[in-house]
């Protein structure tokens, strides 16, 4: 099932529920670009390979094309997010619960950004809509565990693969360059860092863009009274719209998060930043191709940990790592509870 742009605009004018859920979904996409995407360029900015303003512009462009191109090749991540929860057969209550979940996600994300904590928008999205689905179904029947298990796979995969690939890639680079003077490699790794940051931004769009497209399609169908749609075609206009919104969010940047991820956790040289970006981008590419929703924040930061640990364990600022891990752990219950509470309140009010 799909919908043309003209049909969408006509429905938007006539259906206030669709207007509200569309605005909220686009708002969450914007916040994602604003708070989550800075992780992609944190290392290339911290190693001074590229100026912050140029890095933000580069990330906005690459995020745009990441959403657009990857969705053309595979919609697996969007399909996983779409099928992950069941809001029941009452379309009116379902769309109210979805709106509540989206507001919970925005509230949680802004709070994390305010404190400069690189919390995962992906985890917040999954937790928020899961909490709302449990509220409306009054139990775990709101969760489709055959799809939700992919989230668990993603948590394990992004942690282990980020750490291992970060460690391996930097070790390979050190081995290749051990007999080459540092000055001769500086230019290569500076340029490599820029490409690495661009790759991370592209894959951020490929992963996170699809997650929000899946939610947008869910809201689109629920607002029009369709509660049993299981297969859908993602229209090109929606890919472009999501790409633009995330790109605008990225362009605003997030200096607090860039400093914490790129500078606070591990003091990196250019070759280490290149290794972290390469490892993170590879992990995201593999996950996207297999339809596993992973956190770009989680993947990038674990890759940085792997790179830092390859030099020596003490080179990693474990205080900041603990703070990030605490934020990741709290996101699922925290945002899930917010989604659950908001959904119950909204259904009683509306």
MOZIDA-V543665 format. One record per residue. N is the residue number from 1. RES is the residue in one small letter. PSI is psi in radians with two decimals (NA if undefined). OMEGA is omega as a letter, one per 40 degrees, with the letter a starting at -180 (* if undefined). Layout:
BEGIN
N:RES:PSI:OMEGA / N:RES:PSI:OMEGA
END
This chain:
BEGIN
1:x:2.49:i / 2:x:3.12:a / 3:x:2.41:i / 4:x:2.89:a / 5:x:-0.70:i / 6:x:-0.71:i / 7:x:-0.70:i / 8:x:-0.80:a / 9:x:-0.76:i / 10:x:-0.77:i / 11:x:-0.63:a / 12:x:-0.70:a / 13:x:-0.67:a / 14:x:-0.35:a / 15:x:1.78:a / 16:x:-0.55:i / 17:x:-0.75:i / 18:x:-0.68:i / 19:x:-0.82:a / 20:x:-0.85:a / 21:x:-0.57:i / 22:x:-0.77:i / 23:x:-0.76:a / 24:x:-0.74:i / 25:x:-0.76:i / 26:x:-0.59:i / 27:x:-0.71:i / 28:x:-0.68:i / 29:x:-0.77:i / 30:x:-0.81:i / 31:x:-0.64:i / 32:x:-0.82:i / 33:x:-0.60:a / 34:x:-0.76:a / 35:x:-0.45:a / 36:x:-0.76:a / 37:x:-0.51:i / 38:x:-0.42:i / 39:x:-0.60:a / 40:x:-0.60:a / 41:x:0.11:a / 42:x:-0.75:a / 43:x:-0.72:a / 44:x:-0.46:i / 45:x:-0.74:a / 46:x:-0.51:i / 47:x:0.09:i / 48:x:0.55:i / 49:x:-0.42:i / 50:x:2.56:i / 51:x:2.58:a / 52:x:-0.80:a / 53:x:-0.73:i / 54:x:-0.66:i / 55:x:-0.72:i / 56:x:-0.74:i / 57:x:-0.77:i / 58:x:-0.77:a / 59:x:-0.69:i / 60:x:-0.76:a / 61:x:-0.80:a / 62:x:-0.65:i / 63:x:-0.76:i / 64:x:-0.90:a / 65:x:-0.47:i / 66:x:-0.82:i / 67:x:-0.85:a / 68:x:-0.90:a / 69:x:-0.83:a / 70:x:-0.65:a / 71:x:-0.54:i / 72:x:-0.67:a / 73:x:-0.64:a / 74:x:2.30:i / 75:x:0.37:a / 76:x:-0.75:a / 77:x:-0.74:i / 78:x:-0.71:a / 79:x:-0.69:i / 80:x:-0.83:a / 81:x:-0.71:a / 82:x:-0.74:a / 83:x:0.03:a / 84:x:-0.50:a / 85:x:2.84:i / 86:x:1.99:a / 87:x:0.16:i / 88:x:-3.03:a / 89:x:-0.16:i / 90:x:1.72:a / 91:x:-0.63:a / 92:x:-0.89:i / 93:x:-0.60:a / 94:x:-0.77:a / 95:x:-0.55:i / 96:x:-0.76:i / 97:x:-0.68:i / 98:x:-0.73:i / 99:x:-0.71:i / 100:x:-0.74:i / 101:x:-0.73:a / 102:x:-0.68:i / 103:x:-0.67:i / 104:x:-0.71:a / 105:x:-0.77:i / 106:x:-0.79:a / 107:x:-0.80:a / 108:x:-0.75:a / 109:x:-0.73:i / 110:x:-0.68:i / 111:x:-0.77:i / 112:x:-0.73:i / 113:x:-0.72:a / 114:x:-0.66:a / 115:x:0.07:i / 116:x:0.43:a / 117:x:2.14:a / 118:x:1.12:i / 119:x:2.76:a / 120:x:2.11:i / 121:x:-0.57:i / 122:x:-0.80:i / 123:x:-0.70:i / 124:x:-0.74:i / 125:x:-0.87:a / 126:x:-0.79:a / 127:x:-0.76:a / 128:x:-0.85:a / 129:x:-0.49:i / 130:x:-0.76:i / 131:x:-0.72:i / 132:x:-0.68:i / 133:x:-0.68:i / 134:x:-0.68:i / 135:x:-0.81:a / 136:x:-0.51:i / 137:x:-0.07:i / 138:x:0.72:i / 139:x:-3.09:a / 140:x:0.02:i / 141:x:-0.30:i / 142:x:-0.16:a / 143:x:2.27:i / 144:x:1.70:a / 145:x:-0.40:i / 146:x:-0.47:i / 147:x:-0.64:a / 148:x:-0.49:i / 149:x:-0.45:i / 150:x:-0.49:i / 151:x:-0.75:i / 152:x:-0.77:i / 153:x:-0.73:a / 154:x:-0.70:i / 155:x:-0.83:a / 156:x:-0.79:a / 157:x:-0.83:a / 158:x:-0.57:i / 159:x:-0.96:a / 160:x:-0.81:a / 161:x:-0.67:i / 162:x:-0.85:i / 163:x:-0.87:a / 164:x:-0.82:a / 165:x:-0.70:i / 166:x:-0.78:i / 167:x:-0.83:a / 168:x:-0.80:a / 169:x:-0.78:a / 170:x:-0.60:i / 171:x:-0.70:i / 172:x:-0.73:i / 173:x:-0.78:i / 174:x:-0.72:a / 175:x:-0.75:a / 176:x:-0.65:a / 177:x:0.18:a / 178:x:-0.48:a / 179:x:0.23:i / 180:x:2.39:a / 181:x:2.45:a / 182:x:-0.70:a / 183:x:-0.56:a / 184:x:-0.37:a / 185:x:-0.22:a / 186:x:-0.83:a / 187:x:-0.75:a / 188:x:-0.82:a / 189:x:-0.46:i / 190:x:-0.81:i / 191:x:-0.69:i / 192:x:-0.64:i / 193:x:-0.69:i / 194:x:-0.80:i / 195:x:-0.64:i / 196:x:-0.77:i / 197:x:-0.70:i / 198:x:-0.70:i / 199:x:-0.73:i / 200:x:-0.72:i / 201:x:-0.72:i / 202:x:-0.81:a / 203:x:-0.47:i / 204:x:-0.80:i / 205:x:-0.71:a / 206:x:-0.71:a / 207:x:-1.06:a / 208:x:-0.60:i / 209:x:-0.76:i / 210:x:-0.64:i / 211:x:-0.79:a / 212:x:-0.48:i / 213:x:-0.73:i / 214:x:-0.75:i / 215:x:-0.69:i / 216:x:-0.78:i / 217:x:-0.68:i / 218:x:-0.84:i / 219:x:-0.66:i / 220:x:-0.82:a / 221:x:-0.75:a / 222:x:-0.72:a / 223:x:-0.41:i / 224:x:0.15:i / 225:x:0.11:a / 226:x:2.02:a / 227:x:-0.10:a / 228:x:0.38:i / 229:x:2.16:a / 230:x:-0.42:i / 231:x:2.48:a / 232:x:2.79:i / 233:x:2.20:i / 234:x:2.02:a / 235:x:2.62:a / 236:x:-0.67:a / 237:x:-0.59:i / 238:x:-0.69:i / 239:x:-0.78:a / 240:x:-0.77:a / 241:x:-0.83:i / 242:x:-0.68:i / 243:x:-0.77:a / 244:x:-0.79:a / 245:x:-0.79:i / 246:x:-0.70:i / 247:x:-0.71:i / 248:x:-0.73:i / 249:x:-0.75:i / 250:x:-0.69:a / 251:x:-0.39:i / 252:x:-0.52:i / 253:x:-3.12:a / 254:x:1.37:a / 255:x:-0.58:i / 256:x:-0.78:a / 257:x:-0.67:i / 258:x:-0.76:a / 259:x:-0.73:a / 260:x:-0.79:a / 261:x:-0.82:a / 262:x:-0.45:a / 263:x:-0.62:a / 264:x:-0.64:a / 265:x:-0.80:i / 266:x:2.30:i / 267:x:1.94:a / 268:x:2.60:i / 269:x:3.02:a / 270:x:-0.71:a / 271:x:-0.56:i / 272:x:-0.70:i / 273:x:-0.70:i / 274:x:-0.75:i / 275:x:-0.75:a / 276:x:-0.75:i / 277:x:-0.73:i / 278:x:-0.80:a / 279:x:-0.78:a / 280:x:-0.76:a / 281:x:-0.69:i / 282:x:-0.75:i / 283:x:-0.76:i / 284:x:-0.66:i / 285:x:-0.84:a / 286:x:-0.76:a / 287:x:-0.73:a / 288:x:-0.73:a / 289:x:-0.51:i / 290:x:0.09:i / 291:x:0.45:a / 292:x:2.05:a / 293:x:1.92:i / 294:x:2.84:i / 295:x:2.19:i / 296:x:-0.63:i / 297:x:-0.84:a / 298:x:-0.81:a / 299:x:-0.81:a / 300:x:-0.78:a / 301:x:-0.62:i / 302:x:-0.57:i / 303:x:-0.72:i / 304:x:-0.71:i / 305:x:-0.76:i / 306:x:-0.72:i / 307:x:-0.78:i / 308:x:-0.74:a / 309:x:-0.45:i / 310:x:-0.51:i / 311:x:-0.98:i / 312:x:2.59:a / 313:x:-0.64:a / 314:x:-0.20:a / 315:x:-0.22:i / 316:x:2.28:i / 317:x:1.63:a / 318:x:-0.30:i / 319:x:-0.79:i / 320:x:-0.65:i / 321:x:-0.79:i / 322:x:-0.67:i / 323:x:-0.73:i / 324:x:-0.78:a / 325:x:-0.70:i / 326:x:-0.72:i / 327:x:-0.74:i / 328:x:-0.76:a / 329:x:-0.71:a / 330:x:-0.41:a / 331:x:-0.79:a / 332:x:-0.98:i / 333:x:-0.68:a / 334:x:-0.96:a / 335:x:-0.56:i / 336:x:-0.77:i / 337:x:-0.72:i / 338:x:-0.79:i / 339:x:-0.74:i / 340:x:-0.84:a / 341:x:-0.81:i / 342:x:-0.74:a / 343:x:-0.79:i / 344:x:-0.75:i / 345:x:-0.80:a / 346:x:-0.71:a / 347:x:-0.64:i / 348:x:-0.64:a / 349:x:-0.79:a / 350:x:NA:*
END
